[in-house]
Amino acid sequence: MAELQKAKIVVHAEDKGKWGGGNGEFAFDFNPESIRVTKTVTPKDAKHAGQDAPSPQFTQGNALVLEFGEILFDTFEKRESVYAKHVTGLEKLITTDSHLHRPPKVFFAWGSGWGNGEGQIHTGLWFVTGLDVNYTMFLPNGTPVRCTCKLTLKEVPKDAKAKHSPDTAHVYLVARSDTLQGIAAKEYDDPSQWRRIAEANDIEDPLNLSPGRRLLIPPILR
């Protein structure tokens, strides 16, 4: 039986060093029940003499949007505040940071399907643009211990992403909070490229990454 993979939202490595919101990784207690993907294009109407109706002009599309169905967070057994443990972190993702002057860029990772493996889909960078929290259980003293959250993520325009793809191989020193996905996002601007680093360094277990280790970052051949 395959191991259950927890979905998570991770602050992009480029922003993590400046962002004041913690370690930058937010794992879900329970995986999303549904994820809705929306992409639209809004044409401009061009009016021409002699035409009964304007002609649509497609100059640009709208950003891709991810909408997460209800995500359950539950701290009842530990008698902890679900707001303090989970919701405050999500609120920081949608708040303008004083150092970045915007919310942090994030990527969404979920096993080998979303953002960090082969066959992955929608591996780009996102801004969290919507958070809807419904508290459904409380302790006798009023502490909230269960809630459902709905999240909305909007795609970061590709021309707004800093390009970090190296042209030559170099060495990267692993920090305590680093993950292969995060390093790939920092070096290649694409967290799904973590396998390239793993193969170059003979890493069999991507979760076993020791601080202080030196990794060879292979170039992207053009």
Secondary structure by P-SEA (a helix, b strand, c coil): cccbbbbbccccccccccccccccbbbbcccccbbbbbbbbbbbbbbbccccbbbbbbcccccbbbbbcbbbbbccccccccccccaaaaaaaacccccccccbbbbbbccccccccccccccccccccbbbbbbcccccccccccbbbbbbbbbccccccccccccccbbbbbcccccaaaaaaaacccccaaaaaaaaacccccccccccbbbbbbbbcc
